Amino acid sequence: MTQDERRIYLIKALLSDEAQYRDMKIPDDIQQQKRLLRALFNVRMPKPVSDPFIEIQDAYLQEATRQKGITDLSDLTPLQEGIYLWQGDITTLRCGAIVNAANSQMLGCFCPNHGCIDNAIHAYAGIQLRAACAELMVKQGHEEETGRAKITQAFNLPCDYVLHTVGPIIRSWLTRKDKELLASCYRSCLEMADQNNIKSVAFCCISTGEFHFPNDKAAQVAVSTVKQYKEQTNSEIEVIFNVFKDIDLQIYQNLLR
């Protein structure tokens, strides 16, 4: 199957899977088809699916990521020993694990085509990631606590694992407790990585954006927590700070000089 044929197959399968979508017309424009497919991935609840669907979905997503371009950790240059700064799409990074800024449900973002990292990671990992997270949450029996971390396979992402952590939500002014909870997110992910013999971890900017943690304060917590963890534990884990915005890039560069 071509990539276009895979996309149409997946769209048709997902539309037929839900009664309210079965009469929806598939657009002719390729970009609109891609947006529709991602939206259908986003809203699909975790439930069984056929082996042919998984096979075609996996081929489609892996090719889509290949076309975007994969960056290998070995291609990056550290700013400090074992610490990297990279501006790019975290879903295209080949390393030990990437960190997902999750919500307390731990099931990914259900908002169609939303711009959050949670949405992107689940969209390009495939529907298996939501199913794996759902299984973890059923076993746990309650929502995920802020500052903790969970681990899953990465499925169709080029990394090996995804570390999921729930950061603090800033509703008014920033408090000491907020900073402590954010620091706990970074420590928990690093601990989880070391426990699973993961040699490198790429952190997104946890709690910024939708969770309203000020970017400069979040960066200070991130850098200080990672450095402290590596010093206290003698961990040789390599850490990548992944940023999107130029202003965030400058903040991290200043902190890592």
Secondary structure, DSSP 8 states (H G I E B T S, - for coil): --HHHHHHHHHHHHHHHSGGGTT----SSHHHHHHHHHHHHHH--S----HHHHHHHHHHHHHHHHHH--EEGGG---SBTTEEEEES-GGGEESSEEEEEE-TT-S---STT--SHHHHHHHHH-HHHHHHHHHHHHHH-S---TT-EEEEE-TTSSSSEEEEEE----SSS--HHHHHHHHHHHHHHHHHHHHTT--EEEE--TT-GGG---HHHHHHHHHHHHHHHHHHH----EEEEEE-SHHHHHHHHHHT-
